[in-house]
């Protein structure tokens, strides 16, 4: 699986593995755009820190993003207003609009070449029955004082549109060029960013945190978890407050055709569109077809995206395709701030609900201000310790039910079966001599066995026939056919034992 941004990652050779014990003021865990953005703000404020990334810098979620920088987050503002009121929603909108401006200023200040450009973003519906939902969202935005929105009946793309809202002055960029540029600016001076350094555990002792990596220790006053899904469960309990969702993206060469704007529809299945320039050609990114990570689905998620590409541009060429995971909070608002009320000096940034490029900057400013003991005007909106059960009861029930099914119920549904009956190029969990085993047979019939329980909380895994991975339907961890961890919150390999 290769994204359109992969080549930019492969040009990076500056960061080494942690090779000594270190004491510092702040330890950031996670080297994607959020971790690096926080590191940059700490760097500007002369705060001593180290950053640890278990793989390569920005090689995971950041690399698989469609990289829209926008406050257009689907139909969210009317929903937030109904749940939490106009003041809350106005601050949410303002924080994201400020983030667009902040990112642009950082790019100017540091002279970063990352293909940043301002363009309009559109939310539209193809269904007549949903027109009023779009209109209500527009009315809400007007009440919130947004001056850069416009209600439209058509969009400039050959897709059916019944109603749309245009958000002006939004932006897009190359997320890998941006993130690596920030990382290099920091590292060239401080040499305090480490990759291929996996955190094993975090313990508190004498008012400090001791972070254990594979070979060395980091002692720190503050810890920031910027690992997409937090690698620490207790006492934050984020596995009860969010789930992971998988989206699919293709990059399409449409030649010299011009494509302006960024688009996303309201209804399912989701369609997301944006373009970029590469070697004097226009590359169109088409995304969507979301599903909860771990859902059993044999449909080829990419085929409908490719059909849309050829419908829009019959002579287009598919360059690459990939998928990405997003942490979805129960109220669709990110969790930014203290990890829990019991861990004063541990912070978290997660639950970005598919809009992490923008929210990374929001998180960087809030968490840096909290470490500096400064009041941030948006801290209360994104407060990570909130858990408003009564306002989000359906989402809570959904997460709890999925977890119960995978942790307990489904484990007893596995039937005794002979491995020989499993077709080639197929993965399945079967019972052999009373024991559940995950089996994958490749195209040549070679067998790969795994322990079919997620190393996070022991949920029963499902086989992803599209990517040939083992996925956790509880919290979104993913493993390859050898049992190696691909995505958090799991941090340990799952191995087959006889």
URQUIQUI-V435358 format. One record per residue. RES is the residue in three letters. PHI is phi in whole degrees, -180 to 180 (* if undefined). OMEGA is omega as a letter, one per 30 degrees, with the letter a starting at -180 (NA if undefined). Layout:
res & phi & omega
RES & PHI & OMEGA
RES & PHI & OMEGA
This chain:
res & phi & omega
UNK & * & a
UNK & -130 & l
UNK & -94 & a
UNK & -68 & a
UNK & -95 & a
UNK & -56 & a
UNK & -61 & l
UNK & -71 & l
UNK & -67 & a
UNK & -67 & l
UNK & -84 & a
UNK & -94 & l
UNK & -134 & a
UNK & -90 & a
UNK & -102 & a
UNK & -111 & l
UNK & -81 & l
UNK & -61 & a
UNK & -129 & l
UNK & -164 & l
UNK & -72 & a
UNK & -135 & l
UNK & -114 & a
UNK & -153 & l
UNK & -84 & a
UNK & -134 & l
UNK & -118 & l
UNK & -97 & l
UNK & -109 & a
UNK & 122 & a
UNK & -113 & l
UNK & -92 & a
UNK & -63 & a
UNK & -71 & l
UNK & -60 & a
UNK & -69 & l
UNK & -65 & l
UNK & -65 & l
UNK & -58 & a
UNK & -64 & l
UNK & -66 & l
UNK & -64 & l
UNK & -58 & l
UNK & -64 & a
UNK & -96 & l
UNK & 58 & l
UNK & -98 & a
UNK & -71 & a
UNK & -154 & l
UNK & -131 & l
UNK & -124 & a
UNK & -118 & l
UNK & -125 & a
UNK & -74 & l
UNK & -118 & l
UNK & -97 & a
UNK & -55 & l
UNK & 52 & a
UNK & -91 & a
UNK & -105 & a
UNK & -59 & l
UNK & -60 & a
UNK & -68 & a
UNK & -101 & a
UNK & -80 & l
UNK & -86 & l
UNK & 64 & l
UNK & -95 & l
UNK & -109 & a
UNK & -156 & l
UNK & -96 & l
UNK & -85 & a
UNK & -113 & a
UNK & 77 & l
UNK & -86 & a
UNK & -124 & a
UNK & -71 & l
UNK & -70 & l
UNK & -66 & l
UNK & -66 & l
UNK & -64 & l
UNK & -65 & a
UNK & -83 & a
UNK & -122 & l
UNK & 98 & a
UNK & -69 & a
UNK & -62 & l
UNK & -56 & a
UNK & -67 & l
UNK & -63 & l
UNK & -68 & l
UNK & -61 & l
UNK & -62 & a
UNK & -64 & a
UNK & -61 & a
UNK & -74 & l
UNK & -64 & l
UNK & -63 & a
UNK & -63 & l
UNK & -59 & l
UNK & -63 & a
UNK & -62 & a
UNK & -63 & l
UNK & -63 & l
UNK & -68 & l
UNK & -63 & l
UNK & -62 & l
UNK & -67 & a
UNK & -61 & a
UNK & -97 & l
UNK & 53 & a
UNK & -89 & l
UNK & -95 & a
UNK & -137 & l
UNK & 61 & l
UNK & -67 & l
UNK & -151 & l
UNK & -81 & l
UNK & -158 & a
UNK & -82 & l
UNK & -118 & a
UNK & -127 & l
UNK & -113 & a
UNK & -139 & l
UNK & -126 & l
UNK & -100 & a
UNK & -110 & l
UNK & -60 & a
UNK & -67 & a
UNK & -104 & a
UNK & -58 & a
UNK & -65 & l
UNK & -65 & l
UNK & -65 & a
UNK & -65 & l
UNK & -65 & l
UNK & -64 & l
UNK & -62 & l
UNK & -62 & l
UNK & -63 & l
UNK & -62 & l
UNK & -64 & l
UNK & -62 & a
UNK & -79 & l
UNK & 89 & l
UNK & -74 & a
UNK & -98 & a
UNK & -105 & l
UNK & -124 & a
UNK & -144 & l
UNK & -89 & a
UNK & -128 & l
UNK & -101 & a
UNK & -142 & l
UNK & -124 & a
UNK & -88 & l
UNK & -135 & a
UNK & -77 & l
UNK & -132 & l
UNK & -56 & l
UNK & -140 & l
UNK & -99 & l
UNK & -166 & a
UNK & -150 & l
UNK & -120 & l
UNK & -101 & l
UNK & -99 & a
UNK & -84 & l
UNK & 60 & l
UNK & -92 & a
UNK & -154 & l
UNK & -144 & a
UNK & -165 & l
UNK & -93 & a
UNK & -69 & a
UNK & -74 & l
UNK & -61 & a
UNK & -64 & a
UNK & -66 & l
UNK & -66 & l
UNK & -63 & l
UNK & -62 & a
UNK & -61 & a
UNK & -69 & l
UNK & -59 & l
UNK & -68 & a
UNK & -70 & l
UNK & -61 & a
UNK & -99 & a
UNK & -108 & a
UNK & 52 & a
UNK & -121 & l
UNK & -113 & a
UNK & -125 & l
UNK & -114 & a
UNK & 53 & a
UNK & -127 & a
UNK & -92 & l
UNK & -80 & a
UNK & -91 & l
UNK & -161 & l
UNK & -129 & l
UNK & -128 & l
UNK & -104 & a
UNK & -152 & l
UNK & 54 & l
UNK & 77 & l
UNK & -122 & l
UNK & -105 & l
UNK & -108 & a
UNK & -104 & a
UNK & -99 & l
UNK & -97 & a
UNK & -59 & a
UNK & -130 & a
UNK & -134 & a
UNK & -114 & l
UNK & -118 & l
UNK & -105 & a
UNK & -150 & l
UNK & -81 & a
UNK & -118 & l
UNK & -125 & l
UNK & -121 & l
UNK & -93 & l
UNK & -122 & a
UNK & -103 & a
UNK & 73 & l
UNK & -100 & a
UNK & -55 & a
UNK & -82 & l
UNK & -112 & a
UNK & -92 & a
UNK & -114 & g
UNK & -99 & a
UNK & -74 & l
UNK & 55 & a
UNK & -70 & l
UNK & -69 & l
UNK & -97 & a
UNK & -115 & l
UNK & -164 & l
UNK & -137 & a
UNK & -111 & a
UNK & -125 & a
UNK & -105 & l
UNK & -119 & a
UNK & -124 & a
UNK & -137 & l
UNK & -124 & l
UNK & -106 & a
UNK & -124 & l
UNK & -81 & l
UNK & -109 & l
UNK & 69 & a
UNK & -94 & l
UNK & -63 & l
UNK & -92 & l
UNK & -140 & a
UNK & -117 & l
UNK & 96 & l
UNK & -124 & a
UNK & -134 & l
UNK & -150 & a
UNK & -94 & a
UNK & -86 & a
UNK & -83 & l
UNK & -93 & f
UNK & -75 & a
UNK & -70 & l
UNK & -123 & l
UNK & -125 & a
UNK & -133 & l
UNK & -161 & a
UNK & -126 & l
UNK & -150 & l
UNK & -103 & l
UNK & -150 & a
UNK & 53 & l
UNK & 64 & l
UNK & -117 & l
UNK & -95 & l
UNK & -109 & l
UNK & -101 & l
UNK & -99 & l
UNK & -115 & a
UNK & -129 & l
UNK & 140 & l
UNK & 55 & a
UNK & -66 & l
UNK & -150 & l
UNK & -65 & l
UNK & -58 & a
UNK & 98 & l
UNK & -64 & l
UNK & -81 & a
UNK & -149 & a
UNK & -91 & a
UNK & -70 & l
UNK & -73 & a
UNK & -67 & a
UNK & -85 & a
UNK & -62 & a
UNK & -69 & l
UNK & -67 & l
UNK & -69 & l
UNK & -62 & l
UNK & -64 & l
UNK & -59 & a
UNK & -71 & l
UNK & -68 & a
UNK & -72 & a
UNK & -139 & a
UNK & -56 & a
UNK & -100 & a
UNK & -73 & a
UNK & -129 & l
UNK & -76 & a
UNK & -92 & a
UNK & -163 & l
UNK & -146 & a
UNK & -157 & l
UNK & -133 & a
UNK & -142 & l
UNK & -112 & l
UNK & -129 & l
UNK & -85 & a
UNK & -108 & l
UNK & -78 & a
UNK & -68 & l
UNK & -114 & l
UNK & 68 & l
UNK & -114 & a
UNK & -60 & l
UNK & -100 & a
UNK & -135 & l
UNK & 138 & a
UNK & -65 & a
UNK & -60 & l
UNK & -157 & l
UNK & -72 & l
UNK & -97 & a
UNK & -125 & a
UNK & -61 & a
UNK & -106 & l
UNK & -116 & a
UNK & -122 & a
UNK & -143 & l
UNK & -140 & a
UNK & -159 & l
UNK & 67 & a
UNK & -81 & l
UNK & 55 & l
UNK & 82 & a
UNK & -123 & a
UNK & -71 & a
UNK & -63 & l
UNK & -75 & a
UNK & -69 & l
UNK & -58 & l
UNK & -74 & l
UNK & -58 & a
UNK & -63 & a
UNK & -60 & a
UNK & -74 & l
UNK & -65 & a
UNK & -68 & l
UNK & -62 & l
UNK & -62 & l
UNK & -67 & l
UNK & -66 & l
UNK & -81 & a
UNK & 61 & l
UNK & -109 & l
UNK & -79 & l
UNK & -107 & a
UNK & -66 & a
UNK & -103 & a
UNK & -56 & a
UNK & -67 & a
UNK & -70 & a
UNK & -101 & a
UNK & -44 & a
UNK & -74 & a
UNK & -88 & l
UNK & -68 & l
UNK & -158 & a
UNK & -89 & a
UNK & -59 & a
UNK & -64 & a
UNK & -86 & a
UNK & -137 & a
UNK & -63 & a
UNK & -65 & a
UNK & -66 & l
UNK & -63 & l
UNK & -62 & a
UNK & -60 & a
UNK & -64 & a
UNK & -64 & a
UNK & -65 & l
UNK & -62 & a
UNK & -65 & l
UNK & -61 & a
UNK & -61 & a
UNK & -80 & a
UNK & -80 & a
UNK & -128 & a
UNK & -60 & a
UNK & -66 & a
UNK & -64 & a
UNK & -95 & a
UNK & -95 & a
UNK & -72 & a
UNK & -103 & l
UNK & -63 & a
UNK & -156 & l
UNK & -86 & a
UNK & -58 & a
UNK & -65 & a
UNK & -80 & a
UNK & -79 & a
UNK & -66 & l
UNK & -63 & l
UNK & 61 & a
UNK & -138 & l
UNK & -120 & a
UNK & -162 & l
UNK & -98 & l
UNK & -130 & l
UNK & -103 & l
UNK & -126 & a
UNK & 53 & l
UNK & 82 & a
UNK & -120 & l
UNK & -75 & a
UNK & -135 & l
UNK & -88 & a
UNK & -119 & l
UNK & -127 & l
UNK & -108 & l
UNK & -78 & a
UNK & -63 & l
UNK & -94 & l
UNK & 90 & l
UNK & -69 & a
UNK & -103 & l
UNK & -120 & a
UNK & -110 & l
UNK & -138 & l
UNK & -75 & a
UNK & -83 & a
UNK & -117 & a
UNK & -60 & a
UNK & -74 & l
UNK & -77 & a
UNK & -131 & l
UNK & 67 & l
UNK & -71 & l
UNK & -73 & a
UNK & -81 & l
UNK & -125 & a
UNK & -92 & l
UNK & -95 & a
UNK & -72 & a
UNK & -75 & a
UNK & -103 & a
UNK & 59 & l
UNK & -132 & l
UNK & -104 & a
UNK & -115 & l
UNK & -97 & l
UNK & -75 & l
UNK & -78 & a
UNK & -132 & l
UNK & 91 & l
UNK & -62 & l
UNK & -135 & a
UNK & -134 & l
UNK & -82 & a
UNK & -69 & l
UNK & -94 & a
UNK & 93 & l
UNK & -75 & a
UNK & -72 & l
UNK & -103 & a
UNK & -131 & l
UNK & -73 & g
UNK & -84 & l
UNK & -62 & l
UNK & -126 & a
UNK & -119 & l
UNK & -64 & l
UNK & -105 & a
UNK & -117 & l
UNK & -80 & l
UNK & -127 & a
UNK & -78 & NA
